[in-house]
Amino acid sequence: MTIDNNQPQRKNIRLKDYDYSTPGLYFVTVCTKDKKPILCRIVGTDANSAVSLCRFATSPSHREGVFLGGPKVVMFEYGKIANEQIKNMTVFYDNVKVEKYVIMPNHIHFILSVAESASGPPGRSVPTNNAISNFVGTFKRFCNKKYGKNIWQARSNDHIIRGQHDYRKIWEYIDENPVRWTCDKFYFEE
């Protein structure tokens, strides 16, 4: 067997020696291929309000969940299918629960909870070695089957949520992601 040295070597971004099937909470981001904005559109933000919206969203004094006249997420067909598949995933993985998510134009953020149990419905095999990557892989495959093509970046990013403060910060980040869209690292000019 020969190895093609022209292929780019991927850096392992996972925490070394950490078992990702360990019960706990994880923050996962899945991006579209080439970060194309095909899932939805964020409306209600413009260049004039972008800076003030970003300041408002990051201000510790803002009232949780109150963004008067803030942006709205308008789903495209790919986003609607992704939303449907997210809701269906609990049928296949009773040990992984989607606690919170947001669909953005070119990415999706999840908070996933991995439980002790790895049993599944009769007749279905449930992976136990890496709950997060198996969950994300299955989600992408189900979406791609409906789309008729692959729209996802090969890898996803994950973060082990470490404690209540980390959890609350990520929960708020997901809530505020549409408000912060114009300040997001994945933002693009339409």
Secondary structure, 3 states (H helix, E strand, C coil): CCCCCCCCCCCCCCCCCCCCCCCEEEEEEEEEHHHCCCCEEEECCCHHHHHHHHHHHHCCCCCCCCCCCCCEEEECHHHHHHHHHHHHHHHHCCCEEEEEEEECCCEEEEEEEECCCCCCCCCCCCCCCCHHHHHHHHHHHHHHHHHCCCCEEEEEEEEECCCHHHHHHHHHHHHHCCCCHHHCCCCCCC
